[in-house]
Amino acid sequence: QVLLVESGGGLVQAGGSLRLSCAASGRTFSDSAMGWFRQAPGKEREFVATISWDSRTAYRDSVKGRFTVSRDNAKNAVYLQMNYLKPDDTAVYFCAERDGSEVRFGILEYAYWGQGTQVTVSA
């Protein structure tokens, strides 16, 4: 059984930083691409960042230069370092895992999902 558990969310002022973590179990983590998505109230879930099995990365335009995705295959973990946070970044952030190893941007490309962690950025 695949299990993804996010942590690290919280309340932060605009301009601040948070680091999200996602602990994965139940699969060969090192073979999988991982993704971060977010969903704000009343909005659809959207792609944030993705990392391939060999740590190639891609980001949505609005977070480029502020967010960094990384992974530690020895710990079966993926991280999202978020700097210069803005109120528009407020959302529930989800970790997701692909059956494949390459980066993808679409929600349907990811087979496994965590429960999410709330990030709230105050103005």
C-alpha positions as CSV (number, residue, x, y, z in Angstrom):
1,Q,0.0,0.0,0.0
2,V,1.4,3.4,-1.0
3,L,1.3,6.0,1.7
4,L,2.3,9.7,1.3
5,V,2.3,11.9,4.3
6,E,2.9,15.6,4.0
7,S,4.1,17.9,6.8
8,G,5.5,21.4,7.3
9,G,2.5,23.5,6.5
10,G,1.5,26.4,8.7
11,L,0.8,30.1,8.9
12,V,3.4,32.5,7.7
13,Q,3.6,36.2,6.9
14,A,4.1,37.4,3.3
15,G,7.7,37.2,2.4
16,G,8.4,34.3,4.7
17,S,9.4,30.8,4.1
18,L,8.2,27.3,4.7
19,R,9.6,23.8,3.9
20,L,7.1,21.1,3.1
21,S,8.1,17.4,3.4
22,C,6.5,14.3,2.0
23,A,7.4,10.9,3.4
24,A,6.6,8.0,1.0
25,S,6.3,4.3,1.6
26,G,5.0,1.2,-0.2
27,R,6.8,1.6,-3.5
28,T,10.3,1.8,-4.9
29,F,10.5,5.5,-4.4
30,S,13.7,6.0,-6.3
31,D,12.0,4.9,-9.6
32,S,9.1,7.4,-9.3
33,A,8.7,11.0,-10.3
34,M,7.1,13.1,-7.6
35,G,4.9,16.2,-7.7
36,W,3.5,18.9,-5.6
37,F,0.1,20.4,-6.2
38,R,-2.1,22.8,-4.4
39,Q,-5.7,23.7,-4.1
40,A,-7.1,27.0,-2.8
41,P,-10.6,27.4,-1.5
42,G,-13.1,27.4,-4.4
43,K,-10.4,26.6,-7.0
44,E,-9.3,23.6,-8.9
45,R,-6.2,21.7,-7.8
46,E,-3.1,23.0,-9.8
47,F,0.4,21.8,-10.5
48,V,3.2,23.5,-8.5
49,A,6.4,21.5,-9.1
50,T,7.7,18.1,-10.1
51,I,10.9,16.2,-9.9
52,S,12.0,13.2,-11.9
53,W,13.7,10.0,-10.5
54,D,17.1,11.6,-11.3
55,S,16.1,15.0,-9.8
56,R,15.3,17.0,-13.0
57,T,12.7,19.6,-12.0
58,A,9.9,21.7,-13.4
59,Y,7.7,24.5,-11.9
60,R,4.6,26.5,-12.6
61,D,5.6,30.0,-13.8
62,S,4.2,31.8,-10.7
63,V,6.6,29.9,-8.3
64,K,9.8,29.9,-10.4
65,G,12.6,31.4,-8.5
66,R,10.8,31.2,-5.2
67,F,10.1,27.4,-4.8
68,T,12.6,24.6,-5.0
69,V,11.6,20.9,-5.1
70,S,14.2,18.3,-4.1
71,R,14.3,14.6,-3.1
72,D,16.3,12.3,-0.9
73,N,15.9,8.8,-2.2
74,A,17.7,7.3,0.8
75,K,15.0,8.7,3.0
76,N,12.1,8.1,0.6
77,A,11.2,11.8,0.9
78,V,10.5,14.8,-1.3
79,Y,10.6,18.4,-0.2
80,L,9.3,21.8,-1.3
81,Q,11.2,24.8,-0.1
82,M,9.0,27.8,-0.5
83,N,10.6,31.3,-0.1
84,Y,9.1,34.8,-0.6
85,L,5.7,33.5,0.0
86,K,2.7,35.5,-1.1
87,P,-1.0,35.5,0.0
88,D,-1.8,33.9,-3.4
89,D,0.2,30.9,-2.3
90,T,-2.4,30.1,0.3
91,A,-3.7,26.6,-0.3
92,V,-3.7,23.0,0.7
93,Y,-0.5,21.5,-0.7
94,F,-0.5,17.9,-1.8
95,C,2.3,15.5,-2.5
96,A,1.8,13.0,-5.4
97,E,3.7,10.1,-6.8
98,R,3.7,8.8,-10.4
99,D,3.9,5.3,-11.7
100,G,6.5,6.6,-14.1
101,S,9.9,8.2,-13.6
102,E,9.7,11.3,-15.8
103,V,8.3,14.7,-14.9
104,R,4.6,15.4,-15.8
105,F,2.4,18.3,-15.1
106,G,-1.2,16.9,-15.2
107,I,-3.1,15.7,-12.2
108,L,-4.1,12.5,-14.0
109,E,-0.5,11.6,-14.5
110,Y,-0.1,11.0,-10.7
111,A,-1.5,7.8,-9.2
112,Y,-0.9,8.3,-5.5
113,W,-1.8,11.3,-3.3
114,G,-1.2,12.4,0.2
115,Q,-3.9,14.0,2.4
116,G,-2.4,17.5,2.1
117,T,-1.0,20.2,4.4
118,Q,-2.4,23.7,4.8
119,V,-0.3,26.7,4.0
120,T,-1.6,30.1,4.9
121,V,0.2,33.3,4.0
122,S,-1.0,36.4,5.6
123,A,-0.6,39.8,4.0
